[in-house]
Amino acid sequence: MSTLLRSRRSIRKSKSWSASSKNLEAASAHTHQWIEDAAETKIVPIMKFTKTMKGHLFGLLIWYEHPVPTAPFEGTDNKIKTLRRKAYGFRGREFFKRKICALHAARYALVG
């Protein structure tokens, strides 16, 4: 069996990024092993992905020390972007800042 085929199978059979390993060392070891296995496949898109993943590895693995979900931040960011699109009629920068601060307290969707 060729090494290319063998490494493809090992990547496919590899455990997914498991939330069951709760510590940073186990997650780091598993991730580094997956990156090595993926690089051995010689498949260009996978090799590009592993290069990207290596660049973001610190940010990906830091979740094991600080498991903070990003959904609230992304939701607030989306509300600010929507407000900015609607903000062409606002009087000034200070009024826009006040509207952003008011977004935090608002429990309604930005419609319109």
Secondary structure, 3 states (H helix, E strand, C coil): CCHHHHHHHHHHHCCCCCCCCCCHHHHHHHHHHHHHHHHHCCCHHHHHHHHHHHHCHHHHHHHHCCCCCCHHHHHHHHHHHHHHHHHHHCCCHHHHHHHHHHHHHCCCCCCC
